[in-house]
Every structure is written in structure tokens, then in C-alpha cells.
């Protein structure tokens, strides 16, 4: 198999794993034995093709639905995914038509469905000739947003804000890096913009591991919004801080770099290994505990607890477009039960006067303010420690009337946006 077909075959296998088997995109890529064997350029193309297909899936399916009366199903369902990948190349990636059509025809043959080669050839030739016109009168913001997400965002933020959020998800996210120290120096070396959060922002693209400073752990990848929860703990130098659900470790590294004495807790031993590797690369240290953070009982209380809870991740669709098609309302409902258990235990770990920061990278209200209101109703020892706009340089509009923080992907639009987070800060009575 030549390299061109091999890369498309990997993309096809991963798309099937995502959309038919429910595997997250990053996991499916990591599990595919053929992906590491591709050369760097082909690996980059596979990631771009998959991200584009998932990001624009609503538009792609609308065009294909106009051209194909009955999409291939059952044993032939792989043919539908071949058409999606081919359409993504023709409509959005600028792949020459002969290359996109030829490789798609070869792909259905390689996938054991040679009887679909005529369909692939005919449909994708029509996409090449008619696809742009078919897209012209459609609404990409609505088409690429599942109905349940659109309704929840419109209900929570209003339709104009929902439209701005959905539009931001169609743009590839920049690369954000958190420097361990010397942010101005590293921003210059990395040719990036230094943001008010202390984040260094670069345009997306290129191999992260080949950038200056990676090997010595001078910085780590972390969206600008993801830096805010640790910053809202205030001065943590010398203080005992528990970082719950810590993997992959960006906030753990942040807290260590700020001088905190950190205990990082995560339920996954595999993910905790990654935290250890990241700490070692950065020359930082923390106590690492593999445990269920909703049940973990340490010997002594903490000065502060940071809980970045498992969530639907709907605030990160710029980076993880597969989430839009893999999650639904039932997932959110199940996750809220986990979040309540984690919050209850997190509060029990605090000393009197200690600070708890709760964060989720979700745009769903049930995973954000509703969880904090439920916690405050259950535990009279806790109260909001309101965030004020002065604490968030250049993000004052992210502070809510309740004193929480709500970042939206549509914020900082002229700088490339940021992930959607909900953050609340609480204090335990003395």
C-alpha cells in the first residue's frame, strides 16, 4: 500500500472508530497501529482530515444527502465514511479533484467493498462539480451543531451568543503554551503572542515536540482558559494544594511552578504516568496519588483544593470536534452525578478558611452553576468567594453577576478564541 492510500486508510479506520464505535478521536488515533508508522507529514494530514471532517460533518452530510438518495448502511456503512472523507478534501481542504476521487475509489476497494467504487466515483465527481454551490445557501453554524447543543446554548446564553459560540468552533484553535518562567523571553523565542493570562499563543501547526524548550520542559501545552482555575487560587507559594482529577497535569505543573506543595490525584494509573512524565520533563515535583477523588481520604486537610471535574467537554469543540457527535444529554446527566460526588469530597478535604476552585470545560449549565448551587444548598460551611473583574486582566467580561467565571469560545475572537470554561471559587467557614 502506498503512503497516500495508507494515510487515508488510517483516517477511515479512525473515523469509523469515532462515529460507529464511540471512541474519542485522540484515543482512536493513539490506538491505531498504522498511525505512528506514517511519516510526520502524513500524520499531520490525517489529523487535519479527521478534524475537518468532524468539524464540518453537518455540512458534508447535507451535501451528500442531496446527491445520495440512500447512504450506504449496514455492512456497507464504511462507504459513507469514505464519501465523507472525500467530500471534506474536496469542499474544505483544496485537495485536487482527481486525487480525492481516485484515493476514495481505491479506499473502498481496500476496505473490501469493491462494489461501491462506482458510487464513490460518481458521487465525489458531483461533489467536485456541484458541492460549492450546494454549500452556498446553507447555514454552516446550524448544520455543524447538533440540535441538542444548539437548544441548550440558545437557552442558556441567547441565540446570538449561541451562534457566535458555534461559529468559533469552526475555526482551528491556536497553540497555547504555559511557560514555567520567563514568559517574555519564551514568547520571543517561540515567536508567539504573550497573552494577559501569561499564555504564549502561536498559530496552530507544526510538531510541538520540535519547538524550542519542549525537551527541557520550559513550557507545556494548555489553553489560555485552562490556566484560570489555578490562578484563581491566589498566592499558593508554600501552601498545601490538592489537584483532583489532575491528568494530564497542566494545572499540576502550574501550581508547582507557582511554589505550591501539590498532591495530584487521578483515578487512572495510565493517565497518572503521563502526569509524572510531564513533571519530570519540567523539572518539577509533586506527590502523585492514584485514587478515586470522590472517595479519597488523606491524613490532613489542605489549604486549597482545585477540582477540574470530568465533564462533557463541550467547551473544547475547537480542539475536539468529535465531542459534538459523541456526547448527548444523557451523558451530561450522568456526569452531573459524578461532579456532585467529587464536589462533596473536595469540600471535605479543606481546612477551615480553605479555598475550593471548581472548573469544567463545558458550556452546559447543568455541569456549571447548577452544581455549585446544589453544593451550597447541601453544605452550609461553604460560601462563594466572588471573583472580581480586576482578577482577570483582559477577560473582565467573563466574570458573571454571581461572581463566577464563564469563558466562551467566541471571546477573544480577534486573537483566536479560547476554550469554554465554567469556574467557581468557594471558601470554607472558619
N, C-alpha and C positions, 0 to 999 in steps of 0.2 A: 504494500500500500504506500503510495507516495505521500509526501508531507502534507500537501494541500488537502487530500482526502482524509488523511489521518486526523488533522485538526478538526475538520467538520464532523468526523465520526465521534470524536471526544465531545464536541459541542452537542451533538444529537443525544448521545448517551446521558449526558448531564441534564439536558432539558427534559428527557423522559423521566429521570430520577426526581427532578423537581416537581413537574406538573402531574405526573402519573403516580408517583410514589410518595410525594410529600416531603422529600428531603430538602433542607435548606441548600441554597446554591453553593455556599462556601464548603459545606460538608460534602456535597456531591463531587465537587472538584477535587477535594482532598482525598477522597476515597477512590477516584478513578485511576487505575494503574497506568493508563496511557498518557495522562496529563503531564507528569514530570518528565516523560521521555521526549516531549516536544521541545523544540528549541525555543529560546526566550521570545523571539518574535511571534512564533505560532501560539505560544501560551498567552501572550498579550492579546492576540487576535481572538482566541477562544473566549477569553474573559469579556472582551468588548462585544463580541457577537451575542453572547448569552445575556449580558446586561442590557443590551439594546433590545433584544427580542422580548425580554421580560418587562422592560420599562415601557415598551410600545406595543405590548401584546393586544390591547384593546383595539388599536388602530389596525394592526396586522390582521387580526381576526375579522374585523369589519370588511377589509378589502378582500380577503379570501372568501368570506361569506357571500360577497357579491359575485364572485367568479366560480365558486364550487357549490353546487346545489346540496350535496351531501358529503361533508368532510369524511375522510376515512376514519372508521371506528373499529373497535374490537381488535382483532389480530392485525389489522392494517393501520391502527392508530399512529404508528410510527411515521406513516406517510404524512399525517397532518403536521407533525413536528418538523419534518423535512421542509414542508411548504412554509412553515413559519420562519425557519432559519433562512431559507432562500429569500423570502419576502423582506426580512429585516435587512439583508445585504443589499437588495435592490432599492428599497424605499429610503433607507436611512444611512447606510454605510458607504454608498457610492461604489460598490463592487461592480466591475464591468459585467454587463448582462450575460455575455457568453460564458464567463467564469462562474457566475452564480447559478445559472441554469444547468450548465454541464456538471458541476460538482454535485448539485442536488439530484440530478438523474443518476449519477454514479452512486450517490449515497443510498438511494432506495434499493438499488441493486445490491450494494454491500450489506444492507440491513436485511437481506433475504426477502425483499418484496419487489422482484423484477417486474411483476405485472403492473406496478404503479409508476413505471418510468414514463409512460405516455402521459399520464395525468400530471406528473411533476413537470414535464417538459412544456405541456400546453398551458398549464395554469401560470407557471412562472414567466413564460413568454408574454402572457397577457398582463401580468403584474408589471413587467418591464415597460410595456407599451401604454398601459392604462392606469397603473397604480397611483401615480402622482395626481392625476385628475380625480381619481376616486377619493383620495385623501383631502382634496381641496375644499370640499364643502362639509367636512366633518369637524367635530369639536374634540381635539386631542385631550384636553383636560378631563372631560367627562368620560370619553371612551376608555382611557387608560386608568381610570379609578373605579374599582369595584363599587357597586351600588351601596353596600353596607357601610363602606368607609365614607363615601360621599355624604350619605344621610347623617352619619354621626358627626362629621366635621361641620356640615352646614348647621346642624342643630346646636353644636357647642360654640361655634365661632361666627356663624352667619355665612351666607352663601358667597359674598365677595372674598372673605378670608379663606373659605374652603377652596375656592377657585385659585387663589394665589398659592396656597399650600400644594395643590395638585400640580400646578404649573411648575413649581420649584422642583418637584420630583422627576420632571422630565429632563432635567439638566444634570449632567455628570458632576458629582461632588469634587471639590478640590482636595488636595492632600494637606491635611493639618498635622503639624508636629508640635509636641510639647518639649521644650528644651529643659535639660536638667539644671542648667545655669547659663549665664551669659547670653540671654536671648538676642540682644542686638548683634553680637558677634556672629552667632549662628545664623541669624536671618540674612546677614550679608553673605556668609559663606554658601548658604543654600539658595541664594537668590530668591528669597521669599519675602512676603509682606508680614511684618510684625503687627499682630492684632492687639486690641486692648486687653484681651484675655491672657496675653503672654504667649499666644499661639503663633507659630510660624506657618504661614499659608503659602503653599506652592500650587501651581497648576497640576492637575492630575496627569498621570502618565509616567513611564519610566519605572525602572526597578528600584524599589525602596532600599533594598539591601546594598545597592551600589552607591547610594548617596553618602557624601562625607559625613562622618560622625556616627553612622549606624553601628559599625563594628565595636566602637568603644562605648556605645550606649549614651551618647551625648544628648539624645532625644528619643522619643517614641511616638508612634502614630496615635493620634487622639483628636477627635473632632473638637472644635472650639467650645461647643456647648457642653461637651462631656467633661471639660475642665472645671465647670462652675460648681458642682456639688462639693468638691474638696475645698475650693476657695471659700465657700460659704461657711466652713467650719471656723474661719478666722485664723488667728495665730496658733498653730498646733505644735510649735517647736517645744520639744521635751515632754509633750503630753502623750498619754496612752490613748491610742485611737484604734478602734476595731473597724476593719473594712470588710463588710459582709457581702457575699456573692461577688468575690473580688476578681475572679478571672474575667478577661485575660491579663489584668493587672495595671492598666493605665492609671487608675486612681491610687492604687497602692504605691506605684512609683512616684506619683505626685506628692503624696503625703510624706513618704520617706525623704524626698528631696527638700521638703519644707521643714524637716527636722523632727517629725513625729516619731514616736515609738509605736510601730504599726504591727497589729496582728491581723493577718489576712485570712479570711475563712471562705472556703468554697466546697460544695458538695462533691465536685468532680476531681478525682485524683489526676486524670489526664489533663484537665484544664489547669490544675494547680502546678503541674510540671511546667507548663508554659509560663506561669507567673514566676516560678523560680528561675527559669531561663532568662526572662526579661530583667529580673532583679540583678542577676549575675552579670549580664551584659552591661547594665548601667552602673555597676559597682555599688549597689545599694543593698540593704539587708532589712528583712522583716521576719517576724515569726509567722510561719505558714501552718495552717490547720485545715485538714481535710475533714469536713463535718457538715451536717445539715444545719444551716444557720438559723433555722426556725426552732431548733431544739438544743443548740449548743449552749453549755453552761460553764463558763470559765470560773476560775477561783476568785477573781476580784473584778469589781466594776471598772468601767472605762470613763475617761474624761469626755470622750466623744465617740459617736458611732456613725459611720457612713453606710447606708444601705442603698445600693444601686440594684433594685429588685428585678428579678426575671419578669419580662413583660412581652407584650405583642410586638414591640419594636416598630410600630407604625410611624414613629418619628424619624426613622432611618431609611426610608424608601429610596432616597437619593443614592445610597450606597448598597442597599439590599432590596432591589426591586422585586425579588421573588416573594417577599413577605406579603405584598398586596394580594397574591394569588394563593398563598399557603395558609393564611390566617382567616378567621371569621369571628363572629360574635360569640360563639360557643367557647372559642379559645380564650377570649377576653374574660368571659365569666369564670372559667376555670382558674385563670391566672390571678384574678382578684382574691380568691380564697387563699392562694399561696402568699400573696402580698400581705394579707391580713395576719397570717401566722408569722411571717417574717417581721412585720412591724411590731407585733406584740412582744416577741422575744427581744428584738433590738432595744425596745424601751426598757426591758428588764435588765439589760446589760449596763445601763448608765448609772453613774453615781449621782447623788443629788446635785443639781446645778449643771449637770452634763448636757451636751448638745447632741441632738439626733438630726441628721440630714437624710431625707428620703428622696430618691430620684428614680424616675423611669424614663426611658427613651421612647415614650408612647405619646400619641396625640389623643388617646381615648380618655375621656373624662372619668370613666369608671375606674381606671387604673391610677388616676391622679388625685384631684381634690376629694373625690368620694371616699378614697381610702383614708385620707388624713382626717376628714370629718368623722368617719366611723371610729377611728382610733381615739380621737379626742373625746368622743362620747363615751367610750369604754373606760378610759384611763384619766381620771381627774388630776393625776400628778403631772400631766403634760400640758403645755401651752405653746401656742405659736410664738416663735422668735422671729418677728417680722423682718423680711428683707426690705431694705430701703434702696431707692434707685441709685444713690451715691455709691453703693457697694458694687454695682455692675457698670463700670465705665463703658460707654457706647452701647449699652443694652438696657437702658432705663425703661424702655417700653416693654421689656419682658417681665417686669415686676407687676404682679396682679394687684387688684384692690384689696385682696386678703393678705397681701404681704408674702405670697409665694412667688415662684418664678415659672413662667411658661414661655419657652422659646419655640418659635415656629420656623419651618424650613424656608418660608418666604422672607424672614428677616435677613438683613444684610444682603439683600438681593443683588446690589451692585458689586458685592465682594465675593459672590459665590454661594451665599446662603449658609445655613448651619443646621444641625440636626434638631429635631423637635424633642424637647425635654420638659418634664414637669419636675419641679424641685420644691420641697417644703422643708423648713427648719423649725425644729421644736426644742424646747428646753424643759428639763425635769425639775420639779419644785424642790427647793432645799428644805 
